[in-house]
Amino acid sequence: MTQILQSDDCWKVQGDVVVDTVNDLLQTSQRFTLNSNTVADFKDVKDIDTAAISLILEWKRRAKRENGALGLVNLPDNLKSLAALYGISDIVS
């Protein structure tokens, strides 16, 4: 099951972050609080595709609009590889 939960300043992403699930994750996250200490934790992510990059970029744009910040932790190696492929490693690190 794919879901995202908020616990204090942590967004816990669980399951698959793929084209079929990313819109639901985005819609759910729009209800979450975002401040200067918010982190998205990918520890429980099972599968990733390029849609994950789009999701992260949208979250980063939201953080900028709201004068917040979004850190990313426990990124899977395949997500790091995709970020490197697209030349955006600095954004997801």
C-alpha positions as CSV (number, residue, x, y, z in Angstrom):
1,M,0.0,0.0,0.0
2,T,1.3,3.4,-1.0
3,Q,0.7,6.3,1.4
4,I,2.2,9.4,3.0
5,L,1.7,10.3,6.6
6,Q,2.7,13.3,8.6
7,S,4.2,13.0,12.0
8,D,5.2,16.3,13.4
9,D,7.7,17.8,10.9
10,C,8.2,14.5,9.0
11,W,6.4,13.3,5.9
12,K,6.7,9.5,5.9
13,V,6.4,8.1,2.4
14,Q,5.5,4.4,2.2
15,G,5.1,2.0,-0.6
16,D,5.7,2.7,-4.3
17,V,6.4,6.2,-5.7
18,V,5.5,5.6,-9.3
19,V,3.4,7.1,-12.0
20,D,0.2,5.3,-10.8
21,T,0.6,6.6,-7.2
22,V,2.3,10.0,-7.4
23,N,-0.9,12.0,-7.8
24,D,-2.5,10.6,-4.7
25,L,0.7,11.3,-2.8
26,L,0.8,14.8,-4.0
27,Q,-2.9,15.5,-3.2
28,T,-2.5,14.0,0.3
29,S,0.7,16.0,1.0
30,Q,-1.1,19.3,0.1
31,R,-3.0,19.0,3.4
32,F,0.3,18.7,5.4
33,T,2.1,21.5,7.2
34,L,5.3,22.6,5.6
35,N,7.8,24.7,7.6
36,S,11.5,25.3,7.8
37,N,12.1,21.9,9.5
38,T,10.0,19.6,7.4
39,V,11.6,16.5,6.0
40,A,10.2,13.8,3.7
41,D,11.4,10.4,4.7
42,F,11.7,7.7,2.0
43,K,12.8,4.9,4.3
44,D,9.8,2.8,3.6
45,V,9.6,3.3,-0.1
46,K,9.6,0.1,-2.1
47,D,9.7,1.1,-5.8
48,I,10.6,4.4,-7.5
49,D,10.2,5.7,-11.1
50,T,10.7,9.0,-12.7
51,A,7.4,10.3,-11.3
52,A,9.1,10.5,-8.0
53,I,11.4,13.2,-9.4
54,S,8.3,15.2,-10.4
55,L,6.8,14.8,-7.0
56,I,9.9,16.0,-5.2
57,L,10.2,19.0,-7.6
58,E,6.6,20.0,-6.9
59,W,7.2,19.7,-3.1
60,K,10.4,21.9,-3.5
61,R,8.4,24.5,-5.5
62,R,5.7,24.5,-2.8
63,A,8.3,25.0,-0.1
64,K,9.8,28.0,-2.0
65,R,6.3,29.5,-2.5
66,E,5.5,29.1,1.2
67,N,8.9,30.3,2.4
68,G,9.6,26.9,4.0
69,A,12.0,24.2,3.3
70,L,11.8,20.5,2.6
71,G,14.7,18.1,3.4
72,L,14.8,14.6,2.0
73,V,16.1,11.7,4.0
74,N,16.7,8.0,3.4
75,L,16.6,8.3,-0.4
76,P,16.7,5.0,-2.2
77,D,19.8,4.5,-4.4
78,N,17.7,4.3,-7.5
79,L,16.2,7.7,-6.8
80,K,19.7,9.2,-6.3
81,S,20.6,7.6,-9.7
82,L,17.6,9.1,-11.4
83,A,18.4,12.5,-9.9
84,A,22.0,12.3,-11.2
85,L,20.7,11.2,-14.7
86,Y,18.5,14.3,-14.8
87,G,21.2,16.6,-13.4
88,I,19.3,17.5,-10.3
89,S,21.3,15.8,-7.6
90,D,21.8,19.1,-5.8
91,I,18.0,19.5,-5.5
92,V,17.4,16.1,-4.0
93,S,20.4,15.9,-1.7
